[in-house]
């Protein structure tokens, strides 16, 4: 039995290996949601993963973001790269221990997992013409919003969700968060990614309120 082939047997009908082989996934912000996205991308066999973050692991990140105690003080991209290598050492990891810069090379699938609407807007303006797939994960407490962009309609819808920082809700996803909410948001983002790989229309805008049990999906029209 080929161990490598066997590892992907159960997902083979859901994650097309030929399309995935052409992907370089960039995860911008490897905090609460981003860390979980990274682990899921590695688990499904994404061959190249770019990690972009300027932050280091602190004690609170061991509960809300899934980092481990011995990683406290490490740069988050480095800690994530170590986790990736434990899942699959053949994955190529590109670490950027800094903020995203507009001229920076970027993958063809981008997962935006930053806290600030200002940073999100700036990143989007820089990469929108370069990414075939874009997913944005937003979280405040147990309220999640996941936006995916794969065509002109979803691009127009996404642009309409970018607002001035003064209009943002108070707090960030680091002020009130749990690892289970982050994991759910990450799972929805990676699910949209696999839809794109399979040429299945993606959901432009998904909102989930875990406390009230409400789940809303909005198309881009």
Residue pairs with C-beta under 8 A, 6 or more apart in sequence:
7 45
8 15
8 17
8 44
8 45
11 44
14 194
14 198
15 44
15 45
15 194
15 197
16 197
16 198
17 45
19 197
19 198
20 44
20 45
20 46
20 47
20 197
21 47
22 108
23 46
23 47
23 48
23 107
23 108
23 109
23 197
24 47
24 48
24 49
24 50
24 94
24 107
24 108
24 109
25 41
25 46
25 48
25 49
25 50
25 107
25 109
25 110
25 111
25 193
26 49
26 50
26 52
26 106
26 107
26 109
26 110
26 111
26 131
27 34
27 37
27 38
27 41
27 49
27 50
27 51
27 52
27 80
27 111
27 113
28 34
28 52
28 53
28 100
28 110
28 111
28 112
28 113
28 114
28 123
29 52
29 53
29 112
29 113
29 114
29 115
30 38
30 51
30 52
30 53
30 76
30 77
30 80
30 113
31 53
31 55
31 61
31 65
31 76
31 113
31 115
31 173
31 174
32 64
32 65
32 113
32 139
32 173
32 174
32 177
32 179
32 181
32 182
33 113
33 137
33 139
33 173
33 182
33 185
33 186
33 189
34 53
34 111
34 113
34 137
34 186
35 65
35 66
35 67
35 76
35 80
35 182
36 66
36 179
36 182
36 183
36 185
36 186
36 187
37 111
37 113
37 137
37 186
37 189
37 190
38 49
38 51
38 80
38 83
38 84
39 66
39 83
39 84
39 87
39 186
40 186
40 187
40 190
41 49
41 111
41 190
41 193
42 49
42 83
42 84
42 87
42 88
42 91
43 87
44 190
44 194
45 88
45 91
46 91
47 90
47 91
47 92
48 91
48 92
48 93
48 94
48 107
49 84
49 91
49 92
49 93
49 94
49 107
50 93
50 94
50 96
50 106
50 107
51 76
51 77
51 80
51 81
51 93
51 94
51 95
51 96
52 77
52 96
52 98
52 99
52 100
52 104
53 75
53 76
53 77
53 96
53 97
54 97
54 98
54 99
55 75
55 76
56 73
56 74
56 75
56 76
57 65
57 67
57 71
57 72
57 73
57 74
57 75
57 76
57 79
58 72
59 72
61 67
61 72
62 68
62 69
62 72
63 178
63 179
64 174
64 177
64 178
64 179
64 182
65 177
65 179
65 182
66 179
66 182
66 183
67 76
67 79
68 79
71 79
71 82
75 95
75 97
77 95
77 96
77 97
78 95
78 97
81 93
81 95
84 91
84 93
85 91
85 93
96 104
100 119
100 123
100 126
102 122
102 126
106 127
106 130
106 131
107 131
108 130
108 131
108 132
108 133
109 131
109 132
109 133
109 134
109 193
109 196
110 127
110 131
110 133
110 134
110 135
111 135
111 137
111 189
111 193
112 120
112 123
112 124
112 134
112 135
112 136
112 137
113 137
114 120
114 123
115 172
115 173
115 174
116 165
116 172
117 162
117 163
117 164
117 165
117 168
118 165
120 136
120 162
121 162
124 134
124 136
124 158
124 159
124 162
127 134
128 134
128 149
128 155
131 149
132 150
132 196
133 148
133 149
133 150
133 192
133 193
133 196
134 148
134 149
134 150
134 158
135 146
135 147
135 148
135 149
135 189
135 192
135 193
136 146
136 147
136 148
136 158
137 144
137 145
137 146
137 185
137 186
137 188
137 189
138 144
138 145
138 146
138 147
138 173
138 185
139 145
139 173
139 177
139 181
139 182
139 185
140 169
140 171
140 172
140 173
140 176
141 176
141 177
141 181
141 211
142 178
142 181
142 209
142 210
142 211
143 207
143 208
143 209
143 210
143 211
144 181
144 184
144 185
144 188
144 206
144 207
144 208
144 209
144 210
145 205
145 206
145 207
145 208
146 185
146 188
146 189
146 192
146 203
146 205
146 206
146 208
147 154
147 157
147 158
147 161
147 204
147 205
147 206
148 154
148 189
148 192
148 196
148 202
148 203
148 204
148 206
149 155
149 158
149 204
150 196
150 201
150 202
151 220
153 204
153 220
153 221
154 202
154 204
154 220
156 220
157 204
157 205
157 218
157 220
158 204
161 205
173 182
181 210
184 208
184 210
185 208
188 206
188 208
192 202
192 203
192 206
195 201
195 202
195 203
196 202
203 217
203 218
203 219
204 218
204 219
204 220
205 217
205 218
205 219
205 220
206 215
206 216
206 217
206 218
207 214
207 215
207 216
207 217
207 218
208 214
208 215
208 216
209 215
